[in-house]
Amino acid sequence: MSDRARRALVFGASGQIGAALLARLRAAGWQVDAVSRTPPGDGGEPGLRWHRGGFPDVEPPSPDCDAVFSCGPLDRFSLWYAAARLQAPRAVAFGSTSLATKAGAEDAGERALAATLREAEARVFEAARERGAQATLLRPTLVYGAARDANLSRIAAIAQRSGGFVLPRDATGLRQPVHVDDLAQAALAAAQAPAAGGRAYALPGGETLPYDQMVERVLAALPRRPRLWRVPAPLFRTALAAAHAAGRLRGLPAGAVARLREDLVFDAGPARADLGYAPRPFRPTARMLLADAGPAPP
Ligand SMILES: NC(=O)c1ccc[n+]([C@@H]2O[C@H](COP(=O)([O-])OP(=O)(O)OC[C@H]3O[C@@H](n4cnc5c(N)ncnc54)[C@H](OP(=O)(O)O)[C@@H]3O)[C@@H](O)[C@H]2O)c1
């Protein structure tokens, strides 16, 4: 293999997973072209160039690279990648385990999301095959670690503000929260692992625990040590229905509450075998959860 630096094109580089991937790529000596609709600063740093652009009409800054990574919306990337004039022997794209967990959901919007993810994955594989490239799809579970996710960071912010968080007593479905940096490591490995071409991997976190225990650990990591209140499930659902009727809690489909009881568990075995995937156990800190948690300890 030549000793020139490998070159990566990264979409979604400003996102929580994308930022972790940028750091990993640069630490491994890759030259990175990162694309954003609103790039930070005006240029880049050694080994990193930012480019302004977004799907569907962004032009690749160079017609070839060693790997293209997608850490943004998979459906948009898949359409772009299928049409782009880009030669890259490897493509690594993040999808979601929602493809499986929401396929049979009550909510039509959630079922549509699962179908969209499935079609987008198929489009990426097909587009790679047509150009003689190898694609790998990565499906994370519940992502945390960058203090800006829509799940645990949101719970942390509410609890930190109000002093507590309420769950129904049956919120005991199993979860596998996964840290952004473990995902970044898997993406980097996927771009280089011979066995990863043409494959999709679930990327769960390194620990499986009930939803309420996961939330307990989040609260225990916060400076105010908010309390977790468990209320009878019927009472919780009645209160939630009332909040919905009053026009609050928009964007929280009924299925999301029903899923608190469901186990959403995936096997890390294939990713472990092919990518050396070794996700950390769930030990959240305030800095992983809250954007204003202060600087890292010395
Ligand atoms: N968060 C989770 O719990 C979770 C779980 C499973 C799977 N995933 C998947 O993992 C991937 C990354 O998730 P994330 O949470 O890291 O995302 P995120 O923090 O929300 O970042 C999304 C990125 O997508 C880019 N983007 C959005 N619309 C775009 C467009 N039209 N054209 C180009 N770029 C666009 C944004 O870049 P700019 O704004 O800079 O353009 C942003 O950097 C996604 O595919 C997501 O579905 C996430």
PDBQT file of the ligand as one rigid body, heavy atoms in Angstrom, charges set to zero:
ROOT
HETATM    1  N1  LIG A 301     -28.948  10.189  17.363  1.00  0.00    +0.000 N 
HETATM    2  C1  LIG A 301     -29.322   8.918  17.461  1.00  0.00    +0.000 C 
HETATM    3  O1  LIG A 301     -29.777   8.448  18.549  1.00  0.00    +0.000 OA
HETATM    4  C2  LIG A 301     -29.191   8.003  16.286  1.00  0.00    +0.000 A 
HETATM    5  C3  LIG A 301     -29.554   6.676  16.462  1.00  0.00    +0.000 A 
HETATM    6  C4  LIG A 301     -29.431   5.819  15.415  1.00  0.00    +0.000 A 
HETATM    7  C5  LIG A 301     -28.970   6.280  14.196  1.00  0.00    +0.000 A 
HETATM    8  N2  LIG A 301     -28.622   7.585  14.003  1.00  0.00    +0.000 N 
HETATM    9  C6  LIG A 301     -28.172   8.004  12.683  1.00  0.00    +0.000 C 
HETATM   10  O2  LIG A 301     -26.815   8.392  12.688  1.00  0.00    +0.000 OA
HETATM   11  C7  LIG A 301     -26.597   9.446  11.739  1.00  0.00    +0.000 C 
HETATM   12  C8  LIG A 301     -25.981  10.616  12.434  1.00  0.00    +0.000 C 
HETATM   13  O3  LIG A 301     -26.773  10.963  13.525  1.00  0.00    +0.000 OA
HETATM   14  P1  LIG A 301     -26.397  12.175  14.475  1.00  0.00    +0.000 P 
HETATM   15  O4  LIG A 301     -27.266  12.042  15.669  1.00  0.00    +0.000 OA
HETATM   16  O5  LIG A 301     -24.918  12.268  14.635  1.00  0.00    +0.000 OA
HETATM   17  O6  LIG A 301     -26.897  13.394  13.603  1.00  0.00    +0.000 OA
HETATM   18  P2  LIG A 301     -26.917  14.948  13.954  1.00  0.00    +0.000 P 
HETATM   19  O7  LIG A 301     -26.062  15.261  15.133  1.00  0.00    +0.000 OA
HETATM   20  O8  LIG A 301     -28.338  15.369  13.954  1.00  0.00    +0.000 OA
HETATM   21  O9  LIG A 301     -26.202  15.535  12.655  1.00  0.00    +0.000 OA
HETATM   22  C9  LIG A 301     -26.782  15.377  11.415  1.00  0.00    +0.000 C 
HETATM   23  C10 LIG A 301     -25.849  15.932  10.364  1.00  0.00    +0.000 C 
HETATM   24  O10 LIG A 301     -26.497  15.805   9.106  1.00  0.00    +0.000 OA
HETATM   25  C11 LIG A 301     -26.194  16.926   8.317  1.00  0.00    +0.000 C 
HETATM   26  N3  LIG A 301     -27.320  17.228   7.410  1.00  0.00    +0.000 N 
HETATM   27  C12 LIG A 301     -28.621  17.357   7.735  1.00  0.00    +0.000 A 
HETATM   28  N4  LIG A 301     -29.334  17.649   6.630  1.00  0.00    +0.000 NA
HETATM   29  C13 LIG A 301     -28.453  17.709   5.594  1.00  0.00    +0.000 A 
HETATM   30  C14 LIG A 301     -28.566  17.995   4.205  1.00  0.00    +0.000 A 
HETATM   31  N5  LIG A 301     -29.734  18.275   3.642  1.00  0.00    +0.000 N 
HETATM   32  N6  LIG A 301     -27.448  17.966   3.445  1.00  0.00    +0.000 NA
HETATM   33  C15 LIG A 301     -26.248  17.691   4.017  1.00  0.00    +0.000 A 
HETATM   34  N7  LIG A 301     -26.076  17.428   5.330  1.00  0.00    +0.000 NA
HETATM   35  C16 LIG A 301     -27.170  17.440   6.106  1.00  0.00    +0.000 A 
HETATM   36  C17 LIG A 301     -25.977  18.076   9.282  1.00  0.00    +0.000 C 
HETATM   37  O11 LIG A 301     -24.932  18.857   8.746  1.00  0.00    +0.000 OA
HETATM   38  P3  LIG A 301     -25.004  20.445   8.555  1.00  0.00    +0.000 P 
HETATM   39  O12 LIG A 301     -26.142  20.983   9.378  1.00  0.00    +0.000 OA
HETATM   40  O13 LIG A 301     -23.661  20.913   9.035  1.00  0.00    +0.000 OA
HETATM   41  O14 LIG A 301     -25.188  20.648   7.081  1.00  0.00    +0.000 OA
HETATM   42  C18 LIG A 301     -25.508  17.378  10.571  1.00  0.00    +0.000 C 
HETATM   43  O15 LIG A 301     -24.108  17.464  10.696  1.00  0.00    +0.000 OA
HETATM   44  C19 LIG A 301     -27.958   9.735  11.104  1.00  0.00    +0.000 C 
HETATM   45  O16 LIG A 301     -28.067   8.951   9.921  1.00  0.00    +0.000 OA
HETATM   46  C20 LIG A 301     -28.929   9.218  12.138  1.00  0.00    +0.000 C 
HETATM   47  O17 LIG A 301     -30.157   8.825  11.559  1.00  0.00    +0.000 OA
HETATM   48  C21 LIG A 301     -28.707   8.461  15.038  1.00  0.00    +0.000 A 
ENDROOT
TORSDOF 0
